[in-house]
Amino acid sequence: LLNGLAIHKELNKEQFIGALYSDTLSNDASGLMASTGAKRMELKVVAKRLSARRLNSMWIEGMAINNPTSLLADQAQSMVAFTALVKRSLRAGDVLSIRGSDNSTTVTLNDIELGTIESEQFFDMVMRTWIGNVPLSSDFRDAILTNGSVDTELLARYEAITPTAVSYTHLTLPTKRIV
């Protein structure tokens, strides 16, 4: 179920539209974090280019700010492996999906699996970058936590974004499983 949609901007320029899916809808971050079942974060790039370096910095900074130090230390190897999965800049139309289920986090780009991180806690660490105490922005978090009540114009725009055939040509990475 689509819990919410939000636009992430940097320097007042749209970078991506983020979506949070969950088996349980909620407008409360802690309730969503505590819910069991599958969850998925998806971002669809709207900027002409979103550098891998900037994207990975966003994940690392967000995880560092929103997670306890002990968890960061325990998951350091997973964090490094996660940021190594996206090796090139993303382009307008690219779709990055981060799926958490059971004891793993699977990352796909344009429906091509980049890798899986075997960890019970890792997906929640990543999800806190969007809905934790210090999210990308308060507006972003509020729009992601709408209990399924999303702006219809934004939804139509989001659904219209699909990877082009060109986006697939540069993805020849083997799938990685990180334990």
KEKE-3310 file (N, C-alpha, C; in steps of 0.2 Angstrom, whole numbers, plus 5000, padded with zeros to 4 digits):
npx = (5004:5002:5009:5013:5019:5032:5042:5059:5070:5084:5093:5082:5079:5070:5074:5071:5056:5049:5043:5034:5030:5020:5014:5005:4996:5000:5001:5010:5027:5034:5025:5024:5037:5037:5029:5025:5029:5031:5040:5043:5054:5054:5062:5060:5069:5069:5077:5089:5101:5107:5119:5129:5137:5132:5119:5123:5129:5118:5111:5121:5123:5110:5107:5117:5113:5100:5100:5105:5122:5127:5120:5124:5138:5137:5131:5140:5147:5137:5132:5142:5143:5130:5130:5139:5132:5126:5133:5135:5129:5112:5099:5086:5071:5076:5073:5075:5074:5071:5069:5062:5061:5057:5073:5081:5087:5084:5090:5086:5088:5080:5072:5082:5091:5103:5109:5108:5106:5109:5102:5093:5090:5094:5085:5076:5085:5089:5076:5073:5080:5071:5060:5064:5069:5076:5074:5075:5068:5056:5044:5045:5045:5032:5024:5027:5021:5007:4997:4992:4984:4987:4992:4984:4988:5002:5004:5000:5010:5021:5018:5019:5032:5044:5058:5068:5073:5086:5091:5093:5104:5117:5118:5125:5129:5133:5123:5124:5126:5126:5132)
npy = (4994:5011:5022:5036:5050:5061:5075:5078:5091:5100:5115:5121:5114:5101:5084:5071:5060:5053:5038:5029:5013:5001:4987:4991:5005:5022:5037:5040:5040:5031:5021:5016:5011:5001:4992:4976:4966:4968:4982:4996:5007:5019:5029:5040:5047:5064:5075:5080:5074:5064:5063:5048:5050:5060:5055:5044:5050:5057:5045:5040:5051:5053:5041:5041:5052:5048:5036:5026:5026:5014:5005:5010:5006:4992:4990:4995:4988:4984:4997:5002:4992:4995:5008:5006:4999:5008:5014:5024:5039:5044:5046:5056:5048:5036:5023:5019:5006:5001:4988:4981:4966:4952:4947:4955:4967:4973:4980:4988:4994:5001:4990:4980:4969:4975:4971:4962:4965:4956:4958:4961:4973:4983:4989:4997:5006:5013:5018:5027:5038:5045:5046:5048:5057:5067:5070:5071:5083:5092:5094:5084:5072:5073:5072:5059:5052:5051:5042:5035:5045:5053:5067:5069:5074:5074:5060:5056:5061:5054:5041:5042:5042:5032:5020:5022:5013:5016:5019:5006:5001:5003:4995:4982:4975:4962:4953:4956:4948:4952:4948)
npz = (5000:4996:5006:5007:4997:4992:4987:4985:4987:4982:4985:4980:4969:4961:4965:4966:4967:4981:4987:4999:5004:5012:5021:5031:5033:5039:5049:5057:5062:5071:5073:5060:5059:5069:5063:5056:5042:5024:5017:5007:5000:4987:4975:4962:4950:4945:4942:4930:4932:4945:4956:4961:4971:4978:4982:4989:5000:5005:5011:5020:5029:5033:5040:5049:5057:5062:5069:5083:5090:5093:5085:5072:5073:5073:5061:5052:5041:5033:5029:5021:5011:5006:5001:4991:4981:4971:4958:4949:4942:4943:4932:4925:4926:4931:4942:4959:4970:4986:4996:5010:5019:5029:5034:5027:5015:5000:4985:4970:4954:4941:4940:4940:4950:4961:4973:4989:5006:5020:5034:5049:5054:5045:5035:5042:5047:5035:5031:5042:5037:5030:5038:5051:5066:5061:5046:5028:5025:5035:5028:5018:5026:5032:5021:5016:5027:5026:5028:5017:5010:4997:4986:4971:4959:4961:4962:4950:4942:4947:4944:4931:4928:4921:4919:4904:4890:4887:4900:4905:4898:4904:4915:4920:4931:4941:4953:4970:4986:5002:5017)
capx = (5000:5006:5008:5014:5023:5035:5047:5065:5073:5090:5094:5076:5078:5068:5079:5067:5050:5050:5037:5035:5025:5020:5008:5001:4996:5001:5003:5015:5033:5036:5020:5026:5044:5036:5024:5029:5027:5035:5040:5048:5055:5056:5063:5060:5073:5066:5083:5093:5106:5108:5126:5129:5141:5127:5114:5126:5130:5112:5110:5125:5121:5103:5108:5121:5109:5094:5101:5110:5129:5129:5118:5129:5144:5135:5129:5145:5149:5131:5131:5147:5140:5124:5132:5143:5128:5124:5140:5135:5124:5106:5096:5079:5067:5078:5069:5078:5069:5074:5064:5064:5057:5061:5079:5085:5086:5086:5091:5085:5088:5076:5070:5088:5093:5109:5111:5104:5110:5106:5102:5086:5089:5096:5080:5074:5090:5088:5069:5074:5083:5065:5054:5066:5068:5080:5073:5078:5065:5050:5039:5046:5043:5025:5021:5028:5017:5000:4992:4989:4981:4992:4990:4982:4993:5009:5003:4999:5016:5025:5016:5021:5040:5047:5064:5068:5077:5093:5093:5095:5110:5123:5117:5127:5132:5131:5119:5128:5123:5130:5130)
capy = (5000:5017:5026:5043:5053:5067:5078:5080:5096:5103:5121:5123:5111:5094:5079:5064:5059:5047:5034:5024:5008:4997:4983:4994:5012:5025:5044:5040:5036:5026:5016:5013:5008:4995:4988:4971:4965:4971:4989:4998:5014:5020:5035:5041:5053:5069:5079:5078:5070:5064:5059:5043:5052:5064:5050:5040:5055:5057:5039:5040:5057:5052:5035:5044:5057:5046:5030:5026:5025:5007:5002:5012:5002:4985:4989:4998:4984:4985:5003:5002:4988:4998:5014:5003:4997:5012:5016:5029:5044:5042:5050:5057:5042:5030:5021:5015:5003:4998:4983:4977:4960:4947:4949:4957:4973:4972:4986:4987:5000:5000:4983:4976:4969:4977:4967:4961:4965:4952:4961:4962:4980:4988:4993:5002:5012:5017:5021:5033:5044:5048:5047:5048:5063:5072:5068:5075:5089:5091:5093:5077:5067:5074:5070:5052:5050:5053:5036:5033:5050:5057:5072:5065:5077:5071:5053:5055:5063:5049:5035:5043:5041:5025:5020:5021:5008:5019:5018:4999:4999:5004:4991:4975:4973:4956:4954:4955:4947:4954:4945)
capz = (5000:4996:5012:5005:4992:4993:4982:4988:4983:4985:4982:4977:4962:4962:4964:4965:4971:4985:4989:5005:5003:5018:5022:5035:5032:5045:5048:5063:5060:5076:5072:5054:5060:5073:5060:5053:5035:5019:5016:5001:4998:4980:4973:4955:4948:4941:4940:4924:4935:4953:4957:4965:4977:4982:4984:4995:5005:5008:5015:5026:5033:5036:5044:5055:5062:5064:5072:5088:5088:5094:5079:5067:5073:5072:5054:5047:5035:5029:5026:5016:5006:5003:4997:4985:4976:4966:4957:4944:4943:4941:4927:4925:4924:4934:4948:4964:4975:4992:4999:5016:5021:5033:5037:5022:5012:4993:4981:4963:4950:4935:4940:4940:4957:4962:4979:4995:5012:5025:5041:5052:5056:5041:5031:5046:5047:5029:5032:5046:5033:5027:5043:5057:5069:5057:5039:5022:5027:5038:5023:5015:5031:5033:5014:5016:5032:5025:5029:5010:5007:4993:4981:4965:4954:4962:4961:4942:4940:4950:4940:4924:4928:4920:4916:4897:4887:4888:4907:4906:4894:4907:4921:4919:4937:4944:4959:4976:4992:5007:5023)
cpx = (5004:5005:5009:5019:5026:5041:5053:5068:5079:5092:5088:5075:5076:5073:5075:5060:5050:5043:5038:5029:5026:5014:5003:5002:4997:5003:5008:5021:5035:5031:5022:5033:5042:5032:5028:5026:5032:5035:5045:5048:5057:5057:5064:5063:5069:5071:5086:5098:5107:5114:5125:5133:5136:5122:5117:5127:5124:5110:5114:5124:5115:5104:5112:5117:5103:5094:5106:5117:5130:5126:5122:5135:5142:5134:5134:5146:5143:5130:5136:5145:5134:5126:5137:5139:5127:5131:5140:5129:5118:5103:5089:5075:5069:5074:5073:5073:5073:5069:5066:5059:5061:5067:5084:5083:5088:5085:5090:5085:5085:5074:5076:5091:5101:5113:5106:5109:5106:5107:5095:5085:5090:5091:5078:5079:5090:5081:5070:5077:5077:5060:5057:5066:5071:5079:5076:5075:5059:5044:5039:5043:5035:5021:5022:5023:5010:4995:4988:4985:4986:4989:4989:4987:5000:5009:5003:5006:5021:5024:5018:5028:5041:5053:5064:5073:5084:5095:5095:5102:5116:5123:5119:5131:5129:5127:5124:5124:5128:5128:5133)
cpy = (5006:5022:5034:5044:5059:5069:5080:5085:5098:5109:5123:5119:5103:5089:5072:5065:5053:5044:5029:5019:5003:4992:4986:5002:5016:5032:5045:5036:5031:5020:5012:5009:5001:4990:4982:4970:4969:4978:4990:5005:5015:5027:5035:5048:5058:5074:5076:5073:5070:5060:5054:5045:5056:5060:5046:5044:5056:5052:5039:5045:5055:5046:5038:5048:5053:5039:5030:5023:5017:5003:5003:5007:4995:4985:4993:4995:4985:4991:5004:4999:4992:5004:5012:5001:5001:5016:5022:5034:5042:5047:5051:5051:5036:5029:5017:5013:5000:4994:4980:4972:4955:4950:4952:4964:4972:4978:4984:4994:4998:4993:4978:4976:4970:4973:4967:4962:4961:4955:4962:4969:4985:4992:4998:5008:5016:5021:5027:5039:5048:5050:5048:5055:5069:5070:5073:5082:5087:5090:5086:5072:5067:5071:5062:5049:5052:5048:5035:5039:5055:5062:5068:5068:5074:5064:5052:5056:5057:5043:5035:5042:5034:5025:5019:5016:5010:5018:5011:4997:4999:4999:4984:4973:4967:4957:4952:4953:4948:4952:4949)
cpz = (5000:5002:5011:5000:4993:4988:4987:4984:4986:4981:4977:4970:4964:4960:4962:4969:4974:4987:4995:5004:5010:5018:5027:5034:5039:5044:5054:5062:5065:5075:5065:5055:5064:5069:5056:5046:5031:5019:5011:5001:4991:4979:4965:4953:4944:4939:4934:4926:4942:4954:4962:4972:4981:4985:4990:5001:5009:5013:5021:5031:5037:5041:5050:5060:5065:5068:5077:5086:5088:5087:5073:5067:5071:5064:5049:5041:5030:5025:5021:5010:5002:4998:4991:4979:4970:4964:4952:4945:4940:4936:4928:4922:4928:4940:4953:4969:4980:4996:5005:5018:5025:5036:5032:5019:5004:4989:4974:4960:4943:4934:4939:4947:4957:4968:4984:5001:5018:5032:5043:5053:5051:5037:5036:5047:5041:5029:5036:5043:5031:5033:5050:5060:5065:5049:5034:5023:5031:5033:5020:5020:5031:5027:5014:5021:5032:5026:5023:5007:5003:4988:4975:4959:4955:4960:4953:4939:4941:4945:4933:4923:4927:4917:4908:4896:4888:4895:4908:4903:4898:4914:4919:4925:4939:4951:4965:4982:4997:5014:5029)
residu = (LEU:LEU:ASN:GLY:LEU:ALA:ILE:HIS:LYS:GLU:LEU:ASN:LYS:GLU:GLN:PHE:ILE:GLY:ALA:LEU:TYR:SER:ASP:THR:LEU:SER:ASN:ASP:ALA:SER:GLY:LEU:MET:ALA:SER:THR:GLY:ALA:LYS:ARG:MET:GLU:LEU:LYS:VAL:VAL:ALA:LYS:ARG:LEU:SER:ALA:ARG:ARG:LEU:ASN:SER:MET:TRP:ILE:GLU:GLY:MET:ALA:ILE:ASN:ASN:PRO:THR:SER:LEU:LEU:ALA:ASP:GLN:ALA:GLN:SER:MET:VAL:ALA:PHE:THR:ALA:LEU:VAL:LYS:ARG:SER:LEU:ARG:ALA:GLY:ASP:VAL:LEU:SER:ILE:ARG:GLY:SER:ASP:ASN:SER:THR:THR:VAL:THR:LEU:ASN:ASP:ILE:GLU:LEU:GLY:THR:ILE:GLU:SER:GLU:GLN:PHE:PHE:ASP:MET:VAL:MET:ARG:THR:TRP:ILE:GLY:ASN:VAL:PRO:LEU:SER:SER:ASP:PHE:ARG:ASP:ALA:ILE:LEU:THR:ASN:GLY:SER:VAL:ASP:THR:GLU:LEU:LEU:ALA:ARG:TYR:GLU:ALA:ILE:THR:PRO:THR:ALA:VAL:SER:TYR:THR:HIS:LEU:THR:LEU:PRO:THR:LYS:ARG:ILE:VAL)
# end
